[in-house]
Amino acid sequence: MTYSWAQQTEVTIQTTDQDDGKVVPYCHVCIRDLVTDHSDYFLTDDDGKAQFSFSGKAIISISFMGYKTIIDTLSQNETFINYQLEEEAFEFSEVIVTGQNKPVSVDKSIYNIKLIGKEEIEKTASPSLSQLLNKQVNIQIKNDPSTGSSLKMQGITGENVKILVDGVPMIGRLNGNIDLSQINLSEVDHIEIVEGPMSVIYGSNALGGVINIITKENKYANLKAGADLYWESVGIYNINANTYWKKNAHSLAGNFGRNFFQGFSLDPESRTKDWKPKEQYNAGLHYIYSTDRLKLKTKVDGFKERLLDRNDLASPYFIYGNDTWFYTNRINTSIHGDYQLSDLNSFKTMFSYSYYDRAKERYFKDLSTLESWLSENPDDRDTSIFNAIVARGTYNRHTISEVLEYQMGFDINWEDAQGKRIHNQYEQMADYAGFLVIKWKLNEHLMLQPALRASYNTKYNAPLVPSVNLKYSWKKNNLRASYARGFRAPSLKELYLFFYDSNHQIEGNPDLKAENSHNFNVAYSGNALINKTGMSYKLTGFYNQIFHKIALVQVSETNDLHYRNENIDEYESLGGVFNFNINPLATLNLDFAIASTGIRDNSSGLQEFYFSTDASSTISYSLMENTANISVFYKYVGEYPNYTHFDDGGIGVVYQEDYHNMDINLSKKFFKNSLMISAGIKNIFDNKRLKTSGSAAGSGHGSSSASSNLVGWGRTIFVGIKYNFAKYNN
């Protein structure tokens, strides 16, 4: 392997306004050296100037909000260049793939998509998906001591939100939800969130939306390696490492990580932890073969977790206790193929096999001798195993004028479950579907996309699932609207799993009906340029109506742990979101969002919507030539309604109290951005547990007993260190 050390050429550039000739400072400049294939990033100074060097030939990209992006080729003959920027409302350049015929920018997509990029993930210093999404509006995160973090989006619970990793569905739902704290972000490039129904393309579990986690790939370097360390004062110690190798059409990558959390209790004297101690291991390997027309990718990911649930000591001597260990294993393997048949035709395939198991072992412990022994009770030891196979293929075609595009494909989902906690100790279910999506560009402003999914489910009669999306664009404004019908067959866990621990007694229900829904979404987004200050805004509205919604219903009024999955008559959510972003300076970004969401459960006998409001604000300031950053994240979560049983036997609504949260993160990059050190404070307002009590006004029911919900482990400080190394061939 040889490396290029060609003679360096120094160049000075200056950026000015094309109309008045005035200097445009703080422009973003990217230089890609075509000899070394190395990229550097700069900001022009107060005089609009930047100086750099390159080897022989390079490509330069200059961007600034409110102006068109300039892309030019540099040679050794030039030492000073004045670039004149042409004014234009800024463009969105982020490229997304979820639900698309081909990769497109966020602004060009017909779907209402929120993208969380790599920079935002770094600025929030979020080690897991649960911490990252907890900063977003219209998303509520609920924490459970044993089953982890779950979400609700647009008022719809997590079993109706499909979570994908590179397009592969994650399995291993507990209590209907994927534990978001098990999803490590160290290998994540960006996250695409589709707010609204995607049932036609992604089938069951997608009537509330899709969260697609896109992992990192090495596109240019011949050799890359990196490591990151994360420490938080509550007792979190994380380490992750990766390495990438590339030669010609071949690319190979591997990663490994260990996350450790010592647990946290509101009562420091208690043996029982409110937040359970756990240790997680992540490992992955992928290989890519890529040419101009063909891309093949094989991927294997593994996850292992052990979680400890300690009980308080038994009276009267308080020397005997029991420890319950929960072990989780997850293996995902997949093969992805993307073949460009011609300039107008492409074919994509994906096949995946996923394995998941969760085991429980209970030990009795004598604290006077520190001896422990495994319980002989068969109910204290069990393992539940789940296997899933997903196969998917799509053929995509568009016309030369791109007036008409269509996508047709198949989708196969097969899953089984086994274990003594499973009804009959073994169950399986499969879903076979075909879908057609047609995108019709009626004129330069209006785009229409009807779609239809036909499927066969081995346990339920699946209806035809239609959808229609509309996008109308003018100048820098976009109006999107969508309607979709949703269908969701109950999962094997909802049907057959009986889950018991010290905090849960949850029963499956083989008599559950499938969910059906109607989902409406509308979103308006626009951009404006005032005194060369760029700003963007978006207003979103939604209405979801779900029939036969599956919910956990309390079985016994005297046992608040005993629940069973049941169908409720009808569930509705209604609300809206307003987002606003402004860049008063190239180095300063301000973001604000507010959302209001109402829910109505007609089975409760209460006919009105119960609303909650949440808001967020982010201030991000870059300095020291864009190598340092200060970010402040604030979120307000308003009183949140929950349906509950009251002492007199009726059903009413109680509210979880509102709270404020704020994080501050400071980061600095060193050694040409290869090393980044970040530190800050999380949960500045010291939130730990929120009270939930009282009944809704006018409900006519008696009071419920007060309860509480975990929202955090108090105020903490953190330190993160990331290092990346790269080598480029000549």
PEVEN-V964365 format. One record per residue. SS is DSSP state (hx for helix, st for strand, lp for the rest). PSI is psi in degrees with one decimal (none if undefined). D_FIRST is the distance of its C-alpha to the first C-alpha in Angstrom with 1 decimal. Layout:
# PEVEN-V964365
ss->[SS SS]
psi->[PSI PSI]
d_first->[D_FIRST D_FIRST]
This chain:
# PEVEN-V964365
ss->[lp lp lp lp lp lp lp st st st st st st st st st st lp lp lp lp lp st lp lp lp lp st st st st st st lp lp lp lp st st st st st st lp lp lp lp lp st st st st st st st lp st st st st st st st lp lp lp st lp lp st st st st st st lp lp lp lp st st st st st st lp st lp lp lp lp lp lp lp st st lp lp lp lp lp lp lp st st hx hx hx lp lp lp lp st st st st lp hx hx hx hx hx hx hx lp lp lp st hx hx hx hx hx lp lp lp lp lp st st st st st st lp lp lp st st st st st st lp lp st st hx hx hx st st st st st lp lp st st lp lp lp lp st lp lp st lp lp hx hx hx lp st lp lp lp st st st st st st st st lp lp lp hx hx hx hx lp lp lp lp lp lp st st st st st st st lp lp lp lp lp lp lp st st st st st st st st st st lp lp lp st st st st st st st st st st st st lp lp st st st st st st st st st st st st lp lp st lp lp lp lp lp lp lp lp lp lp st lp st st st st st st st st st st st st st st lp lp lp st st st st st st st st st st st st st st st st st lp lp lp st lp lp lp lp lp st st st st st st st st st st st st st st st st st st st st st lp lp lp lp st st st st st st st st st st st st st st st st st st st st st st lp lp lp lp st st st st lp lp lp hx hx hx st st st st st st st st st st st st st st st st st st lp lp lp lp lp st st st st st st st st st st st st st st st lp lp lp st hx hx hx st st st st st st st st st st st st st st st st lp lp lp lp st st st st st st st st st st st st lp lp lp lp lp lp lp st st st st st st st st st st lp lp st st st st st st st st st st st st lp lp lp hx hx hx hx hx st lp st st st lp lp st st st st lp lp lp lp lp lp lp st st st st st st st st st st st st st st st st lp lp st st st st st st st st st st st st st st st st st st st st st st st st lp lp st st st st st st st st st st st st st st st st st st st st st st st st st st st lp lp st st st st st st st st st st st st st st hx hx hx lp lp lp lp lp st st st st st st st st st st st st st st lp lp lp lp st st st st st st st st st st lp lp st st st st st st lp lp lp lp lp st st st st st st lp lp st st st st st st st st st st st st lp lp lp lp st st st st st st st st lp lp lp lp lp lp st st st st st lp lp lp lp lp lp lp lp lp lp lp lp lp st st st st lp lp lp lp lp st st st st st st st st st st st st lp lp lp]
psi->[130.2 152.2 144.2 132.4 53.3 161.2 135.0 140.3 129.1 134.1 141.3 130.2 158.4 138.5 127.6 162.4 131.4 -32.0 -48.7 -3.1 2.7 153.0 139.5 99.9 167.3 31.6 147.9 126.6 127.7 126.6 122.9 111.8 116.8 -12.6 -49.0 -11.8 27.1 142.0 140.8 156.2 138.7 166.7 136.5 151.9 -165.4 -27.3 10.6 19.2 151.8 142.3 137.7 174.3 156.4 171.8 91.4 -58.1 141.6 161.5 133.2 138.8 128.6 126.4 148.2 136.9 128.1 -4.7 155.5 143.3 135.5 131.3 126.2 160.8 132.4 147.4 173.3 -11.8 -9.9 131.9 -20.6 130.4 132.8 116.9 124.1 122.4 133.2 128.4 137.4 144.1 140.8 155.4 154.1 128.6 -5.0 135.2 132.1 158.3 -16.4 120.3 7.8 153.1 -32.3 161.3 131.6 164.4 158.0 -40.2 -28.2 -14.1 145.0 -14.0 156.5 102.3 135.9 129.9 128.2 108.7 174.5 -39.5 -41.6 -39.0 -43.2 -41.5 -33.1 -13.9 46.6 115.3 -19.6 162.9 -33.2 -42.0 -37.1 -48.8 -22.4 -15.2 -5.3 146.1 159.9 11.5 123.2 133.5 128.8 135.5 128.8 136.5 -34.3 -39.6 -4.2 -155.1 136.7 167.3 162.2 128.6 129.6 33.1 3.9 132.7 164.8 -23.4 -16.3 8.7 117.0 128.4 122.2 149.1 110.4 38.8 -1.7 124.8 138.1 140.6 169.4 43.1 131.9 133.2 31.3 -3.7 149.8 134.5 106.1 -22.1 -10.2 -4.5 103.5 142.2 3.8 -29.8 16.8 130.2 -49.9 169.8 131.7 122.0 115.4 112.2 107.5 170.1 137.0 34.4 -31.3 -44.3 -39.6 -2.6 -146.8 150.3 11.1 12.6 -15.3 -12.8 179.5 136.4 111.3 117.5 115.3 120.5 167.1 148.3 148.7 117.9 -20.4 -41.8 145.0 -28.4 127.6 148.2 151.4 160.7 148.7 142.7 142.1 130.5 136.8 141.5 -10.5 -9.0 38.6 127.5 107.5 143.2 133.5 145.4 151.5 161.3 143.6 140.6 138.5 135.2 118.1 -119.1 -1.6 140.5 136.0 139.3 149.6 153.0 155.5 144.1 153.0 127.3 129.3 135.2 123.4 -3.1 162.5 139.8 139.0 -30.1 105.2 -17.1 -11.0 139.6 -29.7 133.6 132.9 -41.1 117.1 140.1 142.2 155.7 130.2 143.5 135.5 140.0 146.4 155.8 132.1 150.0 136.4 132.2 122.1 129.6 -173.1 -32.6 -19.0 138.2 121.8 134.6 126.7 142.6 137.1 127.9 140.3 148.0 139.1 134.2 141.8 130.3 135.9 125.6 104.9 138.8 158.1 157.0 146.0 142.7 160.3 -10.5 -18.8 43.4 -6.9 134.7 -179.7 145.9 128.0 122.6 133.5 125.0 129.4 131.5 135.2 128.7 127.4 125.7 142.3 154.1 125.6 135.5 134.3 109.4 122.2 99.1 -41.1 -174.7 -19.3 -8.6 141.8 157.0 130.7 139.6 155.8 132.0 133.2 148.8 130.2 137.7 137.8 135.0 152.7 122.3 151.6 136.6 129.2 131.5 141.7 143.5 135.4 106.9 -14.4 -29.3 -9.5 19.2 148.1 151.2 147.8 135.9 139.8 -5.6 120.5 -28.9 -13.5 1.9 123.8 161.1 131.3 132.3 136.9 136.4 142.0 137.7 129.5 129.1 137.3 138.3 140.8 137.6 127.9 135.3 142.2 157.8 165.5 -39.6 -6.5 24.6 -35.3 130.4 148.3 154.0 125.4 143.4 176.1 158.1 119.1 126.7 122.3 135.7 144.0 163.3 140.4 151.0 163.3 -15.5 -4.0 135.7 128.5 7.3 -4.3 131.5 155.5 159.2 146.3 154.0 124.7 126.1 153.5 148.7 155.5 129.0 126.9 124.8 119.9 118.0 97.8 -38.6 -170.4 -12.9 -33.0 132.3 135.9 137.4 95.3 153.3 156.0 139.9 130.2 132.7 159.8 123.0 136.6 -12.3 -19.6 150.3 110.0 128.0 168.2 136.1 105.9 161.4 158.7 131.7 145.3 138.9 127.6 122.9 138.9 133.2 -117.8 31.7 146.4 133.2 122.4 140.7 148.1 149.5 140.2 145.8 140.0 151.2 132.4 115.7 142.8 144.9 164.6 -34.3 -41.8 -31.3 -42.7 -10.2 133.0 111.4 119.4 135.3 -167.3 -15.5 -4.6 145.7 87.4 127.1 137.1 168.3 103.4 -11.5 12.2 144.1 159.8 150.5 143.9 149.9 161.0 130.3 127.9 135.4 143.5 139.8 132.0 129.9 147.0 164.4 152.0 154.8 111.5 116.8 45.3 17.2 118.1 142.9 152.9 155.8 152.2 136.0 123.4 137.9 149.2 152.4 125.8 132.4 116.3 125.8 144.9 34.9 137.0 126.6 155.3 123.2 133.4 127.0 -44.6 133.4 -20.3 -7.3 101.0 6.8 -13.9 112.5 156.9 146.2 126.9 156.2 134.6 158.9 -54.9 139.6 137.1 146.6 143.5 135.3 -171.4 160.3 138.2 125.5 142.0 132.5 139.0 143.6 84.4 -25.3 159.3 -24.2 -1.7 127.7 130.0 131.6 134.6 142.5 146.0 140.8 146.6 128.2 128.4 144.2 150.1 124.9 101.7 -21.4 -17.0 -15.8 -2.7 123.0 -5.7 158.1 142.0 119.6 153.0 155.1 137.3 152.6 152.0 155.7 136.9 131.0 123.3 124.2 124.6 143.7 177.5 54.0 42.5 20.5 -6.4 151.3 141.8 123.8 136.8 125.2 124.5 141.1 136.0 128.6 114.9 175.7 130.5 128.6 145.3 138.3 141.1 164.0 138.1 168.3 -29.6 6.3 -9.0 175.0 134.5 -164.4 132.5 160.0 133.8 133.1 154.4 164.5 162.6 145.5 144.9 137.4 148.2 130.9 129.2 131.9 151.0 135.5 143.6 165.6 60.3 43.2 11.7 -22.3 130.4 129.6 128.9 150.8 156.9 -167.4 135.4 150.1 55.0 -32.6 6.7 44.1 137.6 -62.9 135.8 144.2 146.8 115.3 167.9 166.6 160.0 143.7 132.9 12.2 -26.1 8.0 162.6 176.5 147.9 156.7 145.7 142.0 -176.0 160.1 138.9 131.8 -13.9 172.6 28.1 -178.3 133.9 162.1 154.6 157.2 132.7 142.0 127.3 133.9 134.7 136.8 139.3 143.7 140.7 137.0 163.2 none]
d_first->[0.0 3.8 6.8 10.2 13.2 15.8 19.4 21.1 24.3 27.0 29.2 32.4 33.8 37.2 38.6 42.2 44.7 45.3 49.0 50.2 47.3 47.2 44.1 42.2 40.6 38.1 36.2 33.0 30.1 26.6 24.0 20.8 18.5 17.5 14.7 13.0 14.7 16.2 19.9 22.7 26.3 29.4 33.2 35.3 37.9 41.7 41.6 39.2 36.5 32.8 30.5 26.7 23.9 21.0 18.6 20.5 21.4 22.1 24.3 27.0 29.3 32.6 34.9 38.2 40.8 43.6 41.5 39.5 35.7 34.2 30.9 29.9 27.2 26.7 25.9 25.9 29.6 30.9 31.6 34.3 35.0 38.0 37.4 40.7 40.8 43.1 45.2 44.9 45.4 42.0 40.1 38.5 34.8 34.0 33.1 34.6 34.6 37.5 40.3 38.8 38.6 35.3 33.6 35.9 36.5 39.1 41.6 41.4 41.9 45.4 45.2 45.9 42.6 41.6 37.9 36.7 33.4 30.6 32.0 35.5 34.3 32.7 35.8 38.1 36.2 37.2 35.6 37.4 38.7 42.3 41.9 40.2 42.8 45.6 45.0 45.7 49.2 50.9 48.9 50.7 49.0 51.2 50.4 51.7 51.7 50.5 49.1 47.0 46.7 47.9 48.3 50.9 50.0 52.7 55.2 53.8 52.6 49.2 50.1 50.3 46.9 44.0 40.8 37.6 34.0 31.9 35.1 35.9 39.3 39.4 42.1 43.9 46.7 49.2 52.5 51.2 48.1 44.4 43.9 41.9 41.2 39.0 36.5 33.8 32.3 29.0 27.0 29.3 28.2 31.8 35.2 37.4 41.1 43.5 47.0 49.4 49.9 47.1 49.1 48.7 44.9 44.3 47.6 49.2 48.4 47.5 50.9 50.3 46.7 43.1 40.4 36.9 34.1 30.8 27.8 24.4 21.6 18.0 18.0 15.3 12.8 9.6 10.7 14.3 16.8 20.4 23.7 27.3 30.5 33.9 37.3 40.8 44.0 45.7 43.5 40.3 37.1 33.9 30.3 27.5 23.7 21.0 17.3 15.5 12.4 11.9 10.3 12.7 16.1 15.4 15.7 16.7 18.5 20.9 23.5 26.2 29.2 32.6 35.5 38.7 42.1 45.0 47.7 50.4 54.1 56.7 58.9 57.1 59.8 59.2 57.3 56.5 53.6 53.9 50.1 49.0 46.4 43.3 39.8 37.1 33.8 31.3 28.2 26.3 23.5 22.6 20.6 20.5 20.2 20.7 21.6 24.0 27.0 26.1 24.8 25.2 24.9 25.9 26.7 28.4 29.9 32.2 34.7 37.1 40.0 42.9 45.8 48.8 52.3 54.8 58.5 61.1 63.1 66.2 69.7 71.9 69.8 66.5 64.5 63.3 60.7 58.3 54.5 53.1 49.4 47.8 44.5 42.4 39.6 37.8 35.1 33.9 32.0 31.4 30.0 29.8 29.7 29.9 30.5 31.5 34.0 34.7 35.0 38.2 37.5 35.2 35.5 34.2 34.6 34.3 35.3 35.4 37.0 38.0 39.6 41.6 44.0 46.1 48.0 50.8 52.1 55.0 55.7 58.8 58.5 61.0 60.1 62.6 60.7 57.3 57.6 56.4 57.1 56.2 58.9 60.8 61.7 59.8 59.7 57.6 54.7 53.1 49.9 49.5 46.7 45.6 43.4 42.4 41.0 40.2 39.5 39.3 38.8 39.5 39.9 39.7 41.1 42.1 44.0 42.7 44.9 43.8 47.5 47.3 44.6 45.0 43.3 44.6 43.3 44.1 43.8 44.4 44.9 46.0 46.7 48.6 49.8 51.1 52.7 56.2 56.1 55.7 58.9 59.5 56.3 54.4 54.1 51.9 51.8 49.9 49.7 49.0 48.8 48.2 48.0 48.2 47.2 48.4 47.4 49.8 49.6 53.2 52.7 50.4 51.7 52.4 50.2 51.7 50.0 52.2 50.8 52.2 51.2 53.1 52.5 54.0 54.2 55.3 57.6 58.6 59.8 57.2 58.5 56.8 54.8 54.8 53.2 53.3 51.2 52.1 50.4 52.2 50.3 51.8 50.3 48.2 50.2 49.6 52.2 51.1 53.5 53.2 55.4 54.3 56.1 54.5 54.9 53.7 54.6 55.0 52.1 52.6 52.7 55.4 57.4 57.1 55.4 57.7 55.9 57.6 56.7 58.5 58.0 58.3 60.6 59.2 60.5 59.2 61.6 61.6 64.1 61.9 62.0 59.0 58.4 58.9 58.3 58.7 56.1 56.5 54.1 54.3 52.0 52.3 49.6 49.6 48.1 50.0 49.4 52.1 51.8 48.1 47.7 46.1 47.4 47.2 49.6 50.1 53.2 53.0 55.9 56.0 58.5 57.9 60.6 59.9 62.5 62.8 60.2 59.1 59.8 60.4 64.2 65.9 67.9 70.2 71.6 72.0 68.4 65.9 63.0 64.2 62.7 62.5 60.6 63.3 63.5 65.1 66.9 65.0 62.4 61.6 59.3 59.8 58.2 56.2 53.3 52.9 49.6 49.3 46.4 46.6 44.3 46.8 43.9 40.2 39.6 42.3 42.6 45.7 46.1 49.3 50.4 53.6 54.6 57.8 58.0 61.2 61.7 64.7 65.4 68.5 69.1 70.0 73.1 71.8 71.6 70.0 66.3 65.1 62.6 60.0 58.1 54.8 53.1 49.8 48.6 45.2 44.7 41.2 40.8 37.5 37.5 35.5 33.5 33.0 31.2 34.3 36.6 40.1 41.1 44.6 45.3 48.9 50.5 54.1 55.1 58.7 61.2 59.9 62.5 62.5 65.2 66.9 70.0 72.9 75.5 78.2 76.0 75.0 71.6 70.7 67.9 66.7 64.2 61.3 61.8 59.6 57.0 54.7 51.1 48.8 45.3 43.8 40.0 38.4 34.7 32.5 28.8 27.0 23.8 23.1 24.4 21.9 24.9 28.3 31.4 34.5 38.0 41.4 44.5 45.2 48.6 50.4 53.8 53.5 54.0 54.5 57.2 59.2 62.7 63.9 67.7 70.7 71.6 71.2 74.2 76.8 75.3 78.5 76.9 77.2 74.6 71.6 70.6 68.0 64.4 61.1 57.5 54.4 52.3 50.4 50.2 51.3 49.8 46.4 43.7 40.0 36.7 33.3 29.9 26.6 23.2 20.0 16.5 13.8 10.3 9.7 7.2 8.9]
